[in-house]
Amino acid sequence: MSRTGKVPVSVPDTVEIALEAGVVRAKGQHGTLSYAFGETVDVALKDDQIMITPKGNHRQARSIWGTARSRIDNIVRGVSEGFSKTLDIHGVGYRVELKGGALELQLGYSHPITFPIPEGIDVRCPKPVQVVISGADKQKVGQVAADIRALRKPEPYKGKGIQYADERVLRKEGKKK
């Protein structure tokens, strides 16, 4: 039994929910998102709360139950509040700059790296060594942050590279004489 699936999703007043055949659509101040939950779960809207229940007691319905609830909660939170990730850049000469619709990153390579910003994602650079990625779609925000981080992962000896703001890099001891 899913513990996550039992909890109803509360819908704020600023979000409009539309239930269609197998699809939940949420519209809010940060845009419109939808999720196709399929035929294994039932979704019902009651008193500004979305209730998710499995159809039947078979394994697939029970396994999708909690996932469907989390995905619906993410689209409701995404269109009302939005999601964001912060990346910090560590290293001598490492910096980032926003140029047009792309990020230009200086990461110690012989050339700058140009990273195009996908549609639906907002990127800010409050400092030359910090990137804030935000948007309504949690999966898309996380994927863009992971793609930028993959350009130069933090290394364990000097700690140089791109890391999440809340990430802790385990440092290793260097070579001994």
Phi and psi in degrees as GROMACS dihedral restraints (atoms count N, CA, C in turn):
[ dihedral_restraints ]
;  ai    aj    ak    al  type     phi  dphi    fc
    3     4     5     6     1   -82.3    20    10
    4     5     6     7     1   126.3    20    10
    6     7     8     9     1   -80.7    20    10
    7     8     9    10     1   -33.5    20    10
    9    10    11    12     1   -68.7    20    10
   10    11    12    13     1   -41.2    20    10
   12    13    14    15     1   -65.6    20    10
   13    14    15    16     1   -25.3    20    10
   15    16    17    18     1   -71.2    20    10
   16    17    18    19     1   -26.3    20    10
   18    19    20    21     1   -78.4    20    10
   19    20    21    22     1   125.9    20    10
   21    22    23    24     1   -72.7    20    10
   22    23    24    25     1   152.3    20    10
   24    25    26    27     1   -90.9    20    10
   25    26    27    28     1   119.5    20    10
   27    28    29    30     1   -83.8    20    10
   28    29    30    31     1   137.1    20    10
   30    31    32    33     1  -107.2    20    10
   31    32    33    34     1   120.0    20    10
   33    34    35    36     1   -66.5    20    10
   34    35    36    37     1   163.6    20    10
   36    37    38    39     1   -66.0    20    10
   37    38    39    40     1   -25.3    20    10
   39    40    41    42     1   -82.1    20    10
   40    41    42    43     1    -4.0    20    10
   42    43    44    45     1  -110.3    20    10
   43    44    45    46     1   133.6    20    10
   45    46    47    48     1  -103.3    20    10
   46    47    48    49     1   129.8    20    10
   48    49    50    51     1  -111.7    20    10
   49    50    51    52     1   135.0    20    10
   51    52    53    54     1  -126.9    20    10
   52    53    54    55     1   122.9    20    10
   54    55    56    57     1  -102.3    20    10
   55    56    57    58     1   120.7    20    10
   57    58    59    60     1  -121.8    20    10
   58    59    60    61     1  -172.6    20    10
   60    61    62    63     1   -63.4    20    10
   61    62    63    64     1    95.8    20    10
   63    64    65    66     1    77.0    20    10
   64    65    66    67     1    10.2    20    10
   66    67    68    69     1  -135.8    20    10
   67    68    69    70     1   134.7    20    10
   69    70    71    72     1  -108.1    20    10
   70    71    72    73     1   127.7    20    10
   72    73    74    75     1  -116.4    20    10
   73    74    75    76     1   131.9    20    10
   75    76    77    78     1  -121.2    20    10
   76    77    78    79     1   133.9    20    10
   78    79    80    81     1  -127.1    20    10
   79    80    81    82     1   127.2    20    10
   81    82    83    84     1  -148.1    20    10
   82    83    84    85     1  -164.5    20    10
   84    85    86    87     1   -71.1    20    10
   85    86    87    88     1   -19.1    20    10
   87    88    89    90     1   -99.9    20    10
   88    89    90    91     1     8.0    20    10
   90    91    92    93     1   126.0    20    10
   91    92    93    94     1  -162.0    20    10
   93    94    95    96     1  -126.0    20    10
   94    95    96    97     1   131.6    20    10
   96    97    98    99     1  -130.8    20    10
   97    98    99   100     1   154.4    20    10
   99   100   101   102     1  -138.5    20    10
  100   101   102   103     1   157.6    20    10
  102   103   104   105     1  -141.4    20    10
  103   104   105   106     1   125.8    20    10
  105   106   107   108     1   -92.7    20    10
  106   107   108   109     1   109.5    20    10
  108   109   110   111     1   -91.3    20    10
  109   110   111   112     1    -8.4    20    10
  111   112   113   114     1    80.8    20    10
  112   113   114   115     1  -161.5    20    10
  114   115   116   117     1  -107.5    20    10
  115   116   117   118     1     8.3    20    10
  117   118   119   120     1   -92.1    20    10
  118   119   120   121     1   -14.8    20    10
  120   121   122   123     1  -131.0    20    10
  121   122   123   124     1   155.2    20    10
  123   124   125   126     1  -104.1    20    10
  124   125   126   127     1   137.6    20    10
  126   127   128   129     1  -122.9    20    10
  127   128   129   130     1   129.3    20    10
  129   130   131   132     1  -134.5    20    10
  130   131   132   133     1   143.6    20    10
  132   133   134   135     1  -105.4    20    10
  133   134   135   136     1   117.6    20    10
  135   136   137   138     1  -135.6    20    10
  136   137   138   139     1   121.2    20    10
  138   139   140   141     1    49.4    20    10
  139   140   141   142     1    56.1    20    10
  141   142   143   144     1    58.0    20    10
  142   143   144   145     1    30.9    20    10
  144   145   146   147     1  -138.5    20    10
  145   146   147   148     1   141.2    20    10
  147   148   149   150     1  -104.1    20    10
  148   149   150   151     1   123.0    20    10
  150   151   152   153     1  -104.4    20    10
  151   152   153   154     1   131.9    20    10
  153   154   155   156     1  -116.5    20    10
  154   155   156   157     1   127.8    20    10
  156   157   158   159     1  -133.5    20    10
  157   158   159   160     1   143.9    20    10
  159   160   161   162     1   -75.7    20    10
  160   161   162   163     1   147.3    20    10
  162   163   164   165     1   -88.6    20    10
  163   164   165   166     1   110.7    20    10
  165   166   167   168     1    83.0    20    10
  166   167   168   169     1  -172.9    20    10
  168   169   170   171     1  -121.8    20    10
  169   170   171   172     1    22.7    20    10
  171   172   173   174     1   -84.0    20    10
  172   173   174   175     1   164.4    20    10
  174   175   176   177     1   -59.3    20    10
  175   176   177   178     1   -43.4    20    10
  177   178   179   180     1   -65.6    20    10
  178   179   180   181     1   -40.0    20    10
  180   181   182   183     1   -65.2    20    10
  181   182   183   184     1   -41.0    20    10
  183   184   185   186     1   -69.0    20    10
  184   185   186   187     1   -34.6    20    10
  186   187   188   189     1   -74.8    20    10
  187   188   189   190     1   -30.6    20    10
  189   190   191   192     1   -82.7    20    10
  190   191   192   193     1   -20.6    20    10
  192   193   194   195     1   -53.4    20    10
  193   194   195   196     1   -57.0    20    10
  195   196   197   198     1   -67.9    20    10
  196   197   198   199     1   -34.9    20    10
  198   199   200   201     1   -65.2    20    10
  199   200   201   202     1   -44.1    20    10
  201   202   203   204     1   -62.5    20    10
  202   203   204   205     1   -40.8    20    10
  204   205   206   207     1   -63.5    20    10
  205   206   207   208     1   -43.2    20    10
  207   208   209   210     1   -66.1    20    10
  208   209   210   211     1   -41.5    20    10
  210   211   212   213     1   -66.7    20    10
  211   212   213   214     1   -40.4    20    10
  213   214   215   216     1   -66.8    20    10
  214   215   216   217     1   -41.1    20    10
  216   217   218   219     1   -61.6    20    10
  217   218   219   220     1   -39.6    20    10
  219   220   221   222     1   -65.7    20    10
  220   221   222   223     1   -38.2    20    10
  222   223   224   225     1   -72.6    20    10
  223   224   225   226     1   -34.3    20    10
  225   226   227   228     1   -66.7    20    10
  226   227   228   229     1   -45.9    20    10
  228   229   230   231     1   -67.0    20    10
  229   230   231   232     1   -34.2    20    10
  231   232   233   234     1   -65.9    20    10
  232   233   234   235     1   -43.7    20    10
  234   235   236   237     1   -77.8    20    10
  235   236   237   238     1   -19.4    20    10
  237   238   239   240     1   -94.2    20    10
  238   239   240   241     1   -45.3    20    10
  240   241   242   243     1  -110.8    20    10
  241   242   243   244     1   -40.1    20    10
  243   244   245   246     1    89.7    20    10
  244   245   246   247     1   167.7    20    10
  246   247   248   249     1  -124.5    20    10
  247   248   249   250     1   153.6    20    10
  249   250   251   252     1  -148.1    20    10
  250   251   252   253     1   152.7    20    10
  252   253   254   255     1  -132.6    20    10
  253   254   255   256     1   142.5    20    10
  255   256   257   258     1  -116.5    20    10
  256   257   258   259     1   131.3    20    10
  258   259   260   261     1  -114.0    20    10
  259   260   261   262     1   136.1    20    10
  261   262   263   264     1  -110.7    20    10
  262   263   264   265     1   141.7    20    10
  264   265   266   267     1  -112.9    20    10
  265   266   267   268     1   124.1    20    10
  267   268   269   270     1  -118.8    20    10
  268   269   270   271     1   132.7    20    10
  270   271   272   273     1   146.6    20    10
  271   272   273   274     1   149.0    20    10
  273   274   275   276     1   -70.6    20    10
  274   275   276   277     1   123.4    20    10
  276   277   278   279     1    82.8    20    10
  277   278   279   280     1    -2.6    20    10
  279   280   281   282     1   -80.3    20    10
  280   281   282   283     1   130.7    20    10
  282   283   284   285     1  -158.7    20    10
  283   284   285   286     1   167.6    20    10
  285   286   287   288     1  -135.1    20    10
  286   287   288   289     1   148.8    20    10
  288   289   290   291     1  -144.8    20    10
  289   290   291   292     1   141.7    20    10
  291   292   293   294     1   -93.2    20    10
  292   293   294   295     1   117.7    20    10
  294   295   296   297     1  -126.0    20    10
  295   296   297   298     1   107.2    20    10
  297   298   299   300     1    63.9    20    10
  298   299   300   301     1  -123.3    20    10
  300   301   302   303     1  -102.5    20    10
  301   302   303   304     1    28.5    20    10
  303   304   305   306     1  -146.0    20    10
  304   305   306   307     1   159.4    20    10
  306   307   308   309     1   -98.7    20    10
  307   308   309   310     1   135.3    20    10
  309   310   311   312     1  -110.5    20    10
  310   311   312   313     1   117.5    20    10
  312   313   314   315     1  -111.2    20    10
  313   314   315   316     1   131.0    20    10
  315   316   317   318     1  -104.0    20    10
  316   317   318   319     1   108.4    20    10
  318   319   320   321     1  -124.5    20    10
  319   320   321   322     1    27.8    20    10
  321   322   323   324     1    87.1    20    10
  322   323   324   325     1     1.3    20    10
  324   325   326   327     1   -84.5    20    10
  325   326   327   328     1   174.1    20    10
  327   328   329   330     1   -74.4    20    10
  328   329   330   331     1    -8.6    20    10
  330   331   332   333     1  -141.7    20    10
  331   332   333   334     1   154.1    20    10
  333   334   335   336     1   -74.8    20    10
  334   335   336   337     1   149.6    20    10
  336   337   338   339     1  -102.5    20    10
  337   338   339   340     1   129.3    20    10
  339   340   341   342     1  -103.0    20    10
  340   341   342   343     1   120.7    20    10
  342   343   344   345     1  -112.4    20    10
  343   344   345   346     1   113.3    20    10
  345   346   347   348     1   -71.5    20    10
  346   347   348   349     1   139.1    20    10
  348   349   350   351     1   -88.5    20    10
  349   350   351   352     1   123.3    20    10
  351   352   353   354     1   -69.9    20    10
  352   353   354   355     1   160.7    20    10
  354   355   356   357     1   -68.7    20    10
  355   356   357   358     1   140.4    20    10
  357   358   359   360     1    90.6    20    10
  358   359   360   361     1    -1.2    20    10
  360   361   362   363     1  -115.8    20    10
  361   362   363   364     1   135.2    20    10
  363   364   365   366     1  -109.7    20    10
  364   365   366   367     1   126.8    20    10
  366   367   368   369     1  -120.1    20    10
  367   368   369   370     1   131.5    20    10
  369   370   371   372     1  -125.8    20    10
  370   371   372   373     1   152.2    20    10
  372   373   374   375     1  -125.9    20    10
  373   374   375   376     1    85.2    20    10
  375   376   377   378     1   -66.2    20    10
  376   377   378   379     1   -28.0    20    10
  378   379   380   381     1  -132.5    20    10
  379   380   381   382     1   160.4    20    10
  381   382   383   384     1   -66.9    20    10
  382   383   384   385     1   -11.5    20    10
  384   385   386   387     1  -118.7    20    10
  385   386   387   388     1    23.7    20    10
  387   388   389   390     1  -143.2    20    10
  388   389   390   391     1   138.7    20    10
  390   391   392   393     1  -127.5    20    10
  391   392   393   394     1   129.7    20    10
  393   394   395   396     1  -113.9    20    10
  394   395   396   397     1   119.4    20    10
  396   397   398   399     1  -108.7    20    10
  397   398   399   400     1   127.1    20    10
  399   400   401   402     1  -140.2    20    10
  400   401   402   403     1   158.4    20    10
  402   403   404   405     1   175.6    20    10
  403   404   405   406     1   178.7    20    10
  405   406   407   408     1   -87.0    20    10
  406   407   408   409     1   -30.4    20    10
  408   409   410   411     1   -91.0    20    10
  409   410   411   412     1   113.0    20    10
  411   412   413   414     1   -61.6    20    10
  412   413   414   415     1   -41.6    20    10
  414   415   416   417     1   -64.5    20    10
  415   416   417   418     1   -42.6    20    10
  417   418   419   420     1   -67.3    20    10
  418   419   420   421     1   -41.2    20    10
  420   421   422   423     1   -62.3    20    10
  421   422   423   424     1   -46.0    20    10
  423   424   425   426     1   -64.8    20    10
  424   425   426   427     1   -37.5    20    10
  426   427   428   429     1   -69.1    20    10
  427   428   429   430     1   -41.2    20    10
  429   430   431   432     1   -64.6    20    10
  430   431   432   433     1   -41.7    20    10
  432   433   434   435     1   -62.8    20    10
  433   434   435   436     1   -41.2    20    10
  435   436   437   438     1   -67.0    20    10
  436   437   438   439     1   -37.1    20    10
  438   439   440   441     1   -66.8    20    10
  439   440   441   442     1   -40.9    20    10
  441   442   443   444     1   -67.3    20    10
  442   443   444   445     1   -41.9    20    10
  444   445   446   447     1   -63.4    20    10
  445   446   447   448     1   -34.4    20    10
  447   448   449   450     1   -68.1    20    10
  448   449   450   451     1   -15.6    20    10
  450   451   452   453     1   -65.1    20    10
  451   452   453   454     1   -33.8    20    10
  453   454   455   456     1  -157.1    20    10
  454   455   456   457     1    90.0    20    10
  456   457   458   459     1   -66.7    20    10
  457   458   459   460     1   152.2    20    10
  459   460   461   462     1   -67.3    20    10
  460   461   462   463     1   133.5    20    10
  462   463   464   465     1   -97.7    20    10
  463   464   465   466     1   151.1    20    10
  465   466   467   468     1   -79.8    20    10
  466   467   468   469     1   -11.4    20    10
  468   469   470   471     1   -90.0    20    10
  469   470   471   472     1   -46.5    20    10
  471   472   473   474     1  -110.9    20    10
  472   473   474   475     1   -11.4    20    10
  474   475   476   477     1    80.3    20    10
  475   476   477   478     1    13.8    20    10
  477   478   479   480     1   -76.1    20    10
  478   479   480   481     1   146.6    20    10
  480   481   482   483     1   132.6    20    10
  481   482   483   484     1  -170.0    20    10
  483   484   485   486     1  -103.1    20    10
  484   485   486   487     1   128.5    20    10
  486   487   488   489     1  -137.2    20    10
  487   488   489   490     1   158.2    20    10
  489   490   491   492     1   -67.7    20    10
  490   491   492   493     1   153.4    20    10
  492   493   494   495     1   -63.0    20    10
  493   494   495   496     1   -33.0    20    10
  495   496   497   498     1   -97.8    20    10
  496   497   498   499     1     8.0    20    10
  498   499   500   501     1   -83.4    20    10
  499   500   501   502     1   142.5    20    10
  501   502   503   504     1  -115.4    20    10
  502   503   504   505     1   118.2    20    10
  504   505   506   507     1   -89.2    20    10
  505   506   507   508     1   123.8    20    10
  507   508   509   510     1   -75.8    20    10
  508   509   510   511     1   121.8    20    10
  510   511   512   513     1   -91.6    20    10
  511   512   513   514     1   141.8    20    10
  513   514   515   516     1  -105.2    20    10
  514   515   516   517     1   155.1    20    10
  516   517   518   519     1   -78.8    20    10
  517   518   519   520     1   140.5    20    10
  519   520   521   522     1   -75.8    20    10
  520   521   522   523     1  -174.8    20    10
  522   523   524   525     1   -67.7    20    10
  523   524   525   526     1   137.6    20    10
  525   526   527   528     1  -100.9    20    10
  526   527   528   529     1   153.3    20    10
